[in-house]
């Protein structure tokens, strides 16, 4: 049976999403193992995730420029190359500081590939199918994160952390090979860009704003939806913060503080992932048929409840119950913020405005393990969850009462030149 370009493209993107997240998911249970092997503190153990997030932060703005200027395929190839280099370095590294640098490169590769994947996918489907497409992306992502820790925990317990990172390398090699063959359109479907003279005053070359084109790009969003975009950016920041707190603190909380094994940790993470997988189809249907906010609001409110209760959970059953709630919430969040953002941003700036949103989220990813690691050192890893809960409540309230519903209400974004010409045109006779 022959598949069309759209079906083949989406199948390849879904398959590679699974491999990328599976490879990274395997590495999460190795955090306590590396803490003991390299004889570092809990704070520095948490910074393994911070290093990955810093790399993702550094890689996101260039990735947005790459997809807008060179096309999605370039990002899909550069990303796995960086992951391969980072994962192999961890396998060979005798020093903990080199592990941190290597994880930064892996994070850089991950963010580059993720933006390329999103833009390629958006170019393959109709706007009314975006919710299901993004839910599928995030769902396969989470499926990989669910399956990966179980294998990573077993390999870590029975061999060592280097075997896990070797598996991460192999997964990235397959992603690179598949990305070469994927029928990705990406750049070809982007409309013509606004001419330079219509984009407002020039920004100095040395200014970071020149890289992202933030002032002109944000002004091209219809005024009524700019606050929605800013709220979505903050929500992404909080979602990444709580996910990175979960990834960095849960291994320390479960293994080093509560005394469970790496295999039991892998089971808990996989259990959470199963609940996310169960929400892949319902989340997409909710976004496309009911409303985007019906997914975004619960996906920040429910984690606040789970995080608030985590410090008092001391049994495997209690921790498992909280992770199942987190899995349900994460399932609802599958692509909901990204889909809402695509509803309101201009097509010619998709790469850069999504990169801006994701860059802000990577700041949250860095902040979570840094603050969480310090709290874990002063008190215990469970308290780090409690500290994040109020911020999640704020994000839920902003999404509920400030952000607008964007389903079937995406505004027409008028470029500055067209708006100026329309204002000068004589009224119709």
LINBELTA-V690825 format. One record per backbone hydrogen bond with DSSP energy under -1.0 kcal/mol. CO is the residue of the C=O (numbers start at 1). NH is the residue of the N-H. Records with the same first field share a line. If there is no record, write none. Layout:
# LINBELTA-V690825
CO: NH, NH
This chain:
# LINBELTA-V690825
4: 8
5: 9
6: 10
7: 11
8: 12
9: 13
10: 14
11: 15
12: 16
13: 17
14: 18
15: 19
16: 20
17: 21
18: 22
19: 23
20: 24
21: 25
22: 26
24: 27
27: 30
28: 31
30: 34
31: 35
32: 36
33: 37
34: 38
35: 40
41: 45
42: 46
45: 48
46: 49, 50
47: 51
48: 52
49: 53
50: 54
51: 55
52: 56
53: 57
54: 58
55: 59
56: 60
59: 63
60: 64
61: 65
62: 66
63: 67
64: 68
65: 69
66: 70, 71
72: 76
73: 77
74: 78
75: 79
77: 81
78: 82
79: 83
80: 84
81: 85
82: 86
83: 87
84: 88
85: 89
86: 90
87: 91
88: 92
89: 93
95: 99
96: 100
97: 101
98: 102
99: 103
100: 104
101: 105
102: 106
103: 107
104: 108
105: 109
106: 110
107: 111
108: 112
109: 113
110: 114
111: 115
112: 116
113: 117
114: 118
115: 119
116: 120
117: 121
118: 122
119: 123
121: 124
126: 129
127: 130
129: 133
130: 134
131: 135
132: 136
133: 137
134: 138
135: 139
136: 140
137: 141
138: 142
139: 143
140: 144
141: 145
142: 146
143: 147
144: 148
147: 151
148: 152
149: 153
150: 154
151: 155
152: 156
153: 157
154: 158
155: 159
161: 165
162: 166
163: 167
164: 168
165: 169
166: 170
167: 171
168: 172
169: 173
170: 174
171: 175
172: 176
173: 177
174: 178
175: 179
176: 180
178: 182
182: 184
185: 188
186: 189
187: 190
195: 198
196: 199
204: 207
207: 210
208: 212
209: 213
213: 217
214: 218
215: 219
218: 221
222: 225
223: 226
225: 229
226: 230
227: 231
228: 232
229: 233
230: 234
231: 235
232: 236
233: 237
234: 238
235: 239
236: 240
237: 241
238: 242
239: 243
240: 244
241: 245
242: 246
243: 247
244: 248
245: 249
246: 250
249: 253
250: 254
251: 255
252: 257
253: 258
254: 260
261: 265
262: 266
263: 267
264: 268
265: 269
266: 270
267: 271
268: 272
269: 273
270: 274
271: 275
272: 276
273: 277
274: 278
276: 279
277: 280
279: 283
280: 284
281: 285
282: 286
283: 287
284: 288
285: 289
286: 290, 291
292: 295, 296
293: 297
295: 299
297: 300, 301
298: 302
301: 305
302: 306
303: 307
304: 308
305: 309
306: 310
309: 312
310: 313
315: 319
316: 320
317: 321
318: 322
319: 323
320: 324
321: 325
322: 326
323: 327
324: 328
325: 329
326: 330
327: 331
328: 332
329: 333
331: 334
333: 336
335: 339
336: 340
337: 341
338: 342
339: 343
341: 344, 345
346: 349
347: 350
349: 353
350: 354
351: 355
352: 356
353: 357
354: 358
355: 359
356: 360
357: 361
358: 362
359: 363
360: 364
361: 365
362: 366
363: 367
364: 368
366: 370
367: 371
368: 372
369: 373
370: 374
371: 375
372: 376
373: 377
374: 378
375: 379
380: 383
382: 386
383: 387
384: 388
388: 392
389: 393
390: 394
391: 395
392: 396
393: 397
394: 398
395: 399
396: 400
397: 401
398: 402, 403
406: 409
415: 419
416: 420
417: 421
418: 422
419: 423
420: 424
421: 425
